[in-house]
Amino acid sequence: MSKSNGPSPTALVTGGRRGIGRSICVELARRGFAVVLTDVTDDEDAQATCDLIRNEGQAALFVRSDLSDVQSHAAIVDAAIGFKGSVECLVNNAGVGSPSRGDLLDVRPEAFDTVLGINLRGTFFMTQAVARHMSTTTSNFARSIVTVSSVSAQMASPERGEYCLSKSALPMLTQLFALRLAKSDIGVFEVRPGIIRTPMTAGVAQKYEARFEEGLVPAARWGESEEVARAVATLADGSLPFCTGSVLHVDGGLSIPAF
């Protein structure tokens, strides 16, 4: 899909303020989407992302949102629909890491509830809210739901157990909604990043770089947020319509079983 002077499909991107989310917003704009982005913080980063979208010739709207507040989802979706008249794409990108890394035996209920409340519960109910809109409307554009999960959906890291648990349910979320929405011609996909250079990973950068030298990632480097964004946009723009329910790994070979 290329930019044009005609109508544009609208993408709703959760957690679009910076990092992978920002790159997704910009890449979708390059491919002709108007973008509504959400985040828990409204600041200069959020406005900078809106400016980058507009620089690509597309409209941008920021909506402050705490994804864990599921009662607010309907209003967010309504705002996105009101922006251009409909929502053709949802990108479930918002998420949080474990509040702290440590012994699995020390995980506290508050940390567990916070992480799963955003990464799983919030993602499920936002998907449900958008799916209700999509399943009762039609569009001249391809429609899609893309969930950004993690290699932690299948690779265990005992020092951040609550995070792994929250991500491990997202493949099933993808399959469930793919089955429910297939007859409505709505593609539902999962993108599974590996170790990506973002503000979230900045605090453990030295640790990962040392492990790259040890062979942790076959590609022997960081993944970049733009690489995740290109994967998301390819699924979002209708290029792979018969692949609903599929997962796309963006991890440099990290998750390939090898011995």
ABEGO torsion letter per residue (X at the ends): XBBBABBBBBBBBBGAABEAAAAAAAAAAAAGBBBBBBBABBBAAAAAAAAAAAAAGBBBBBBBBBAABAAAAAAAAAAAAAAAGBBABBBBABBBBBABBEBAAABBAAAAAAAAAAAAAAAAAAAAAAAAAAAABBBABBBBBBBBBBAAAABBBAABAAAAAAAAAAAAAAAAAAAAAAAAGBBBBBBBBBBBBBAAAAAAAAAAAAAAAAGABAAGBBBBAAAAAAAAAAAAAGABAAABGBBBBBAGGAABBBX
